[in-house]
């Protein structure tokens, strides 16, 4: 083992990937350094200025409603249900009654989660005010 044998068919593509990644990283790094050297140093004045048109922005508290996060959690719950139902539907014949009871228990648990979210008012839209 005195020499390295390079005979893999994708070795050239791998080297091109590494080289392209290094060049991309280098160009982004150089561009960020050049951009920082030309950028305005007075960031407060820039942040409070108008962008093309509109009212002058004032500092105010973030009034984000937690309702959006609850809707996102319910959406993720639906996604998880779909992700588990597709493989189950593909092998339903082989699972038989056991698979049917198993998925019924799964859907029952999800229904309990939806009922809990409904009781907490997750599906009622409220004003952000």
C-alpha positions as CSV (number, residue, x, y, z in Angstrom):
1,X,0.0,0.0,0.0
2,X,2.5,2.5,-1.1
3,X,0.1,4.5,-3.4
4,X,-3.5,5.6,-3.3
5,X,-5.7,4.1,-5.9
6,X,-8.4,6.6,-7.3
7,X,-10.7,4.4,-9.4
8,X,-14.1,5.2,-8.0
9,X,-16.4,6.4,-10.9
10,X,-17.8,9.3,-8.9
11,X,-14.5,10.5,-7.5
12,X,-14.2,13.4,-10.0
13,X,-17.7,14.6,-9.3
14,X,-17.0,14.5,-5.6
15,X,-13.9,16.6,-6.1
16,X,-15.9,19.1,-8.2
17,X,-18.5,19.3,-5.4
18,X,-15.8,20.1,-2.8
19,X,-14.1,22.6,-5.1
20,X,-17.3,24.3,-6.0
21,X,-18.3,24.5,-2.3
22,X,-15.0,26.0,-1.4
23,X,-15.2,28.6,-4.2
24,X,-18.8,29.5,-3.2
25,X,-17.8,29.9,0.4
26,X,-14.8,32.1,-0.5
27,X,-16.8,34.3,-2.8
28,X,-19.6,34.8,-0.2
29,X,-17.0,35.6,2.4
30,X,-15.2,38.1,0.2
31,X,-18.5,39.7,-0.8
32,X,-19.6,40.1,2.8
33,X,-16.3,41.8,3.7
34,X,-16.6,44.2,0.7
35,X,-20.2,44.9,1.6
36,X,-19.3,45.6,5.2
37,X,-16.6,48.0,4.2
38,X,-19.0,50.1,2.0
39,X,-22.0,49.9,4.3
40,X,-23.1,52.9,6.3
41,X,-21.9,52.9,9.9
42,X,-24.9,54.9,11.3
43,X,-27.3,52.0,11.6
44,X,-29.8,53.7,13.9
45,X,-30.6,56.5,11.5
46,X,-31.0,53.9,8.7
47,X,-33.3,51.7,10.7
48,X,-35.7,54.6,11.6
49,X,-35.7,56.0,8.1
50,X,-38.5,55.5,5.6
51,X,-38.2,52.9,2.9
52,X,-39.4,54.5,-0.3
53,X,-42.8,55.5,1.1
54,X,-45.1,55.2,4.1
55,X,-45.2,56.5,7.6
56,X,-42.2,57.0,9.8
57,X,-41.7,53.8,11.9
58,X,-42.0,54.2,15.6
59,X,-40.8,51.7,18.2
60,X,-43.6,49.6,19.5
61,X,-44.1,46.3,21.2
62,X,-44.6,43.2,19.1
63,X,-48.3,42.4,19.1
64,X,-48.1,38.9,17.7
65,X,-51.0,36.8,18.7
66,X,-50.3,33.3,20.1
67,X,-53.2,32.0,18.0
68,X,-50.9,31.6,15.0
69,X,-48.6,29.3,17.0
70,X,-51.6,27.1,18.0
71,X,-52.8,26.9,14.4
72,X,-49.2,25.9,13.4
73,X,-49.2,23.1,16.1
74,X,-52.6,21.8,14.8
75,X,-51.2,21.9,11.3
76,X,-48.2,19.8,12.4
77,X,-50.6,17.4,14.1
78,X,-52.4,16.9,10.7
79,X,-49.1,16.4,8.9
80,X,-48.1,13.7,11.4
81,X,-51.4,12.0,10.9
82,X,-50.9,11.9,7.1
83,X,-47.3,10.7,7.4
84,X,-48.4,7.7,9.4
85,X,-51.6,7.0,7.5
86,X,-49.9,6.6,4.1
87,X,-47.6,3.6,5.0
88,X,-50.5,2.0,6.9
89,X,-52.7,2.2,3.9
90,X,-50.1,0.5,1.7
91,X,-49.8,-2.6,4.0
92,X,-53.4,-2.7,5.3
93,X,-54.0,-6.1,3.8
94,X,-51.1,-7.7,5.6
95,X,-51.9,-6.1,9.0
96,X,-55.5,-7.4,9.1
97,X,-57.6,-6.7,12.2
98,X,-54.6,-5.8,14.3
99,X,-53.7,-3.0,11.9
100,X,-57.3,-1.8,11.9
101,X,-57.5,-1.6,15.7
102,X,-54.0,0.0,15.8
103,X,-55.0,2.8,13.4
104,X,-58.3,3.3,15.2
105,X,-56.4,3.9,18.5
106,X,-54.1,6.3,16.7
107,X,-57.0,8.3,15.2
108,X,-58.7,8.3,18.6
109,X,-55.6,9.8,20.2
110,X,-55.5,12.5,17.5
111,X,-59.2,13.1,17.9
112,X,-58.6,13.7,21.6
113,X,-55.9,16.2,20.7
114,X,-58.3,18.0,18.3
115,X,-61.0,18.1,21.0
116,X,-58.6,19.5,23.5
117,X,-57.6,22.2,21.0
118,X,-61.2,23.0,20.2
119,X,-62.1,23.3,23.9
120,X,-59.2,25.7,24.4
121,X,-60.5,27.8,21.5
122,X,-57.7,27.1,19.0
123,X,-60.0,27.2,16.0
124,X,-61.7,30.5,16.9
125,X,-60.1,33.6,15.2
126,X,-59.6,36.5,17.5
127,X,-58.6,40.1,16.9
128,X,-54.9,41.0,17.3
129,X,-55.8,44.2,19.1
